[in-house]
Amino acid sequence: MGFKTLRHFDRINVVGTSRSGKTTFARELARLLKLPCYEMDQLFWKADWQESSDDEFIQKVRDVTCQPRWVLDGNYTRAIPDKWKQIQLVV
């Protein structure tokens, strides 16, 4: 898939294992496509590394994925049912 094809996607989820480069890749992809980029880790973790409850986290994911354009970086299995309703492309 070439860059011109990628321009047709407005809602992209970059997934991968820990430390695989998904955040770096997601940020660069978002920059190139002029899309906002959201990191699921930032949606999940509160100050002082406190975890969000499932309800808090899922609501944050919904708040992001209801927007028309974005790159979302991260896996978080518990969010799949909500985020994949909106995703057009998984990388």
N, C-alpha and C positions, 0 to 999 in steps of 0.2 A: 504494500500500500504506500503510495507516494504522498508527499506533503499536500499536493493539490486535493487529493481525496480526503485527507484529514480535515481540511477546511470545512467539509460538509457536516462535521460533528460538533455539536455544541455542549454535549454532556458526556464527559469521558472519565472513567475510573482507571487509575493506574494502580495495579496490585503487584505484590511480590513479597518475598520473604524479608525479614528484618535485615537491614544493612545491604540490601541488594541494589540500592541507587534509585529507588522509586520516587523519593522526594525530589532529588536532583532532576530526574527525568521529568516528573510532573511539572515542576516549576519552569523548566525550559520549554516544555510543550505548551504550557499556558502562555508563556511570554510570546512564543512564535505565533500562536493562534489568537493572541489578544483576548484571552479568557481569564477570569479570576481563578485562583488556585486555592484550594482548601485542603489542609492536612487533617486527616481523621484523628491523629494523635492530639492535635490542638483542640479538637472538638471534645475528645474524651477526657483529657487530663485537666484538672483544675489547678489552682495555685498550690504550691508545696506538694506536688505530685499526688494530690487527692483524686481518687477516681470519681467520675460522674456515675450516678445511678443509671441503670438501663433506660429508664424513662427520660431522664435528662439528656442522655447521649442520643437516643433515638430522635428526640425532638430537635436537637441541634442538627442532626443529619437531615431531617425533614426540612428544616429551615434553609439549609444549603441547597438541597436537591429540588426544592420547589422553584428555585430561580431558573431562568431560561438558559443560562450559559455558565459552564464551570468545568474545571478539572478537579477531580477529587483524588487525593492520594491516600491509599490505605485499604486494608482488608476488613477487619472487624466483622466476623461472621454474623454476629447478632444484628448487624445493620443491613445485611443482604436483602431481606424481604422488602425493606423500604427503599433503599438506594437503587436497587436494580429495576424498580418500576420506572425510573427516570433515565437511566443510563442508556446511551446510544452506542458506546464503544468501550470495551474493556481492553486495556493494554497490559 
